[in-house]
Amino acid sequence: MNPFKLKKNYLFLFLGGIIVIWMLFFDTYSIWTRYSLSQEKKELIHKTHQLETETKQLKQQIKELKQDTSLLNRIAREKYGMHKEGEKVYKVEIRD
């Protein structure tokens, strides 16, 4: 058996292992990078769906507020503390 041939085989095996490790972890398009980008994509898609449903709800609220002025008045009074001219507003604090 030729000792140089044996060393050559180990050298090729070592270099092949380095190339595989490089491609798995350190390359620009490595498997690790692709996995993390895939996870980020899933999170962004989930967030997009949440925002779309929130947008639909807000559009529905806008539609309801345009149609019902009493609802608009109630929200203005309760949420923003607005009142009509000549009205007196008393704030009541509830203490335990």
Residue frames as qw, qx, qy, qz and C-alpha x, y, z in Angstrom:
[[0.000, 0.890, 0.456, 0.000, 0.00, 0.00, 0.00],
 [0.418, 0.441, 0.004, 0.794, 1.28, 3.42, -0.98],
 [0.302, -0.517, -0.495, 0.629, 1.49, 5.87, 2.00],
 [0.016, -0.152, 0.153, 0.976, 1.15, 8.91, -0.27],
 [0.311, -0.309, -0.681, -0.587, -2.14, 7.60, -1.68],
 [0.419, -0.535, -0.700, 0.220, -3.49, 7.12, 1.85],
 [0.224, -0.420, -0.224, 0.851, -2.51, 10.66, 2.87],
 [0.089, -0.043, -0.445, -0.890, -4.05, 11.96, -0.35],
 [0.354, -0.471, -0.755, -0.289, -7.37, 10.29, 0.49],
 [0.370, -0.585, -0.525, 0.495, -7.36, 11.85, 3.98],
 [0.145, -0.239, 0.082, 0.957, -6.51, 15.22, 2.48],
 [0.221, -0.239, -0.590, -0.739, -9.47, 15.01, 0.07],
 [0.425, -0.552, -0.717, 0.013, -11.74, 13.86, 2.89],
 [0.333, -0.480, -0.334, 0.740, -10.56, 16.74, 5.10],
 [0.006, -0.109, 0.261, 0.959, -11.01, 19.33, 2.34],
 [0.304, -0.371, -0.717, -0.506, -14.44, 17.90, 1.48],
 [0.399, -0.577, -0.645, 0.304, -15.46, 18.17, 5.12],
 [0.202, -0.368, -0.112, 0.901, -14.33, 21.79, 5.26],
 [0.131, -0.094, -0.494, -0.855, -16.31, 22.59, 2.11],
 [0.376, -0.494, -0.753, -0.217, -19.43, 20.93, 3.50],
 [0.358, -0.568, -0.483, 0.562, -19.14, 22.80, 6.82],
 [0.110, -0.199, 0.138, 0.964, -18.56, 26.05, 4.91],
 [0.237, -0.247, -0.613, -0.712, -21.67, 25.49, 2.80],
 [0.408, -0.538, -0.737, 0.026, -23.78, 24.57, 5.82],
 [0.404, -0.718, -0.392, 0.408, -22.88, 27.47, 8.11],
 [0.341, -0.551, 0.077, 0.758, -20.61, 30.17, 6.68],
 [0.265, 0.239, 0.592, 0.723, -21.63, 30.69, 3.06],
 [0.218, 0.035, 0.002, -0.975, -23.89, 33.61, 2.08],
 [0.710, -0.047, -0.295, -0.638, -26.65, 31.21, 1.07],
 [0.100, 0.202, -0.939, 0.259, -25.96, 28.63, 3.75],
 [0.426, -0.398, -0.790, -0.192, -28.61, 26.30, 5.06],
 [0.301, -0.440, -0.562, 0.633, -28.56, 28.13, 8.42],
 [0.052, 0.217, -0.063, -0.973, -29.21, 31.46, 6.71],
 [0.352, -0.167, -0.659, -0.644, -31.99, 29.99, 4.62],
 [0.400, -0.437, -0.793, 0.142, -33.62, 28.49, 7.72],
 [0.176, -0.439, -0.392, 0.789, -33.52, 31.75, 9.66],
 [0.170, 0.119, -0.296, -0.933, -34.89, 33.67, 6.66],
 [0.376, -0.289, -0.795, -0.378, -37.68, 31.10, 6.32],
 [0.322, -0.494, -0.690, 0.419, -38.63, 31.58, 9.98],
 [0.048, -0.347, -0.101, 0.931, -38.61, 35.36, 9.56],
 [0.247, -0.067, -0.579, -0.775, -40.82, 35.02, 6.50],
 [0.367, -0.431, -0.822, -0.061, -43.35, 32.94, 8.47],
 [0.231, -0.496, -0.484, 0.683, -43.43, 35.55, 11.24],
 [0.057, 0.233, -0.176, -0.955, -43.95, 38.37, 8.73],
 [0.310, -0.230, -0.735, -0.558, -46.77, 36.49, 6.99],
 [0.346, -0.509, -0.751, 0.241, -48.46, 35.91, 10.37],
 [0.143, -0.451, -0.246, 0.846, -48.10, 39.59, 11.28],
 [0.136, 0.028, -0.464, -0.875, -49.49, 40.59, 7.87],
 [0.338, -0.405, -0.803, -0.280, -52.58, 38.46, 8.45],
 [0.294, -0.546, -0.581, 0.527, -53.09, 40.02, 11.87],
 [0.054, -0.346, 0.028, 0.936, -52.79, 43.52, 10.44],
 [0.203, -0.152, -0.658, -0.709, -55.22, 42.68, 7.62],
 [0.338, -0.541, -0.770, -0.010, -57.86, 41.52, 10.11],
 [0.244, -0.530, -0.349, 0.734, -57.29, 44.63, 12.21],
 [0.020, 0.133, -0.332, -0.934, -57.68, 46.78, 9.09],
 [0.269, -0.363, -0.768, -0.455, -60.98, 45.07, 8.27],
 [0.330, -0.601, -0.651, 0.327, -62.26, 45.73, 11.78],
 [0.170, -0.434, -0.093, 0.880, -61.25, 49.39, 11.62],
 [0.114, -0.067, -0.547, -0.827, -62.94, 49.80, 8.22],
 [0.320, -0.510, -0.781, -0.164, -66.11, 48.29, 9.68],
 [0.294, -0.587, -0.452, 0.603, -65.96, 50.72, 12.61],
 [0.062, -0.231, 0.204, 0.949, -65.50, 53.65, 10.21],
 [0.214, -0.277, -0.714, -0.607, -68.50, 52.49, 8.20],
 [0.350, -0.596, -0.710, 0.136, -70.62, 52.23, 11.37],
 [0.252, -0.502, -0.240, 0.792, -69.52, 55.67, 12.57],
 [0.026, 0.040, -0.406, -0.913, -70.42, 57.25, 9.21],
 [0.319, -0.384, -0.734, -0.460, -73.90, 55.74, 9.33],
 [0.520, -0.666, -0.533, 0.040, -74.78, 56.26, 13.00],
 [0.137, 0.666, -0.197, 0.707, -74.20, 59.75, 14.42],
 [0.673, -0.656, 0.057, -0.336, -75.44, 58.78, 17.90],
 [0.942, -0.137, -0.048, 0.302, -72.64, 56.20, 18.09],
 [0.511, 0.486, -0.107, 0.701, -70.17, 58.89, 17.03],
 [0.273, -0.741, 0.103, -0.605, -71.47, 61.21, 19.76],
 [0.868, -0.487, -0.002, -0.094, -71.28, 58.46, 22.39],
 [0.863, 0.066, -0.078, 0.495, -67.68, 57.60, 21.49],
 [0.261, 0.624, -0.106, 0.729, -66.70, 61.28, 21.47],
 [0.495, -0.714, 0.089, -0.486, -68.17, 61.74, 24.92],
 [0.921, -0.387, 0.048, -0.002, -66.87, 58.54, 26.52],
 [0.871, 0.087, 0.024, 0.483, -63.47, 58.19, 24.95],
 [0.448, 0.380, 0.008, 0.810, -62.42, 61.78, 24.37],
 [0.249, -0.495, -0.510, 0.658, -64.39, 63.61, 27.06],
 [0.011, 0.185, 0.316, 0.931, -66.10, 65.98, 24.63],
 [0.084, 0.557, 0.716, -0.412, -69.39, 67.71, 25.43],
 [0.192, 0.697, 0.495, 0.482, -71.95, 69.93, 23.77],
 [0.091, 0.344, -0.146, 0.923, -72.13, 73.66, 24.37],
 [0.508, -0.445, 0.026, -0.737, -73.99, 74.56, 27.54],
 [0.887, -0.246, -0.385, -0.066, -73.57, 71.11, 29.10],
 [0.292, -0.734, 0.539, -0.292, -71.87, 70.63, 32.41],
 [0.822, 0.150, -0.548, 0.040, -69.70, 67.57, 32.83],
 [0.553, -0.667, 0.405, -0.292, -69.02, 66.08, 36.22],
 [0.594, 0.346, -0.722, 0.077, -66.22, 63.60, 36.54],
 [0.793, -0.494, 0.151, -0.322, -66.75, 60.98, 39.21],
 [0.310, 0.488, -0.798, 0.171, -63.82, 59.14, 40.68],
 [0.892, -0.321, -0.205, -0.242, -64.58, 55.81, 42.28],
 [0.028, 0.603, -0.712, 0.359, -62.38, 55.02, 45.26],
 [0.690, -0.108, -0.715, -0.025, -62.12, 51.65, 46.89]]
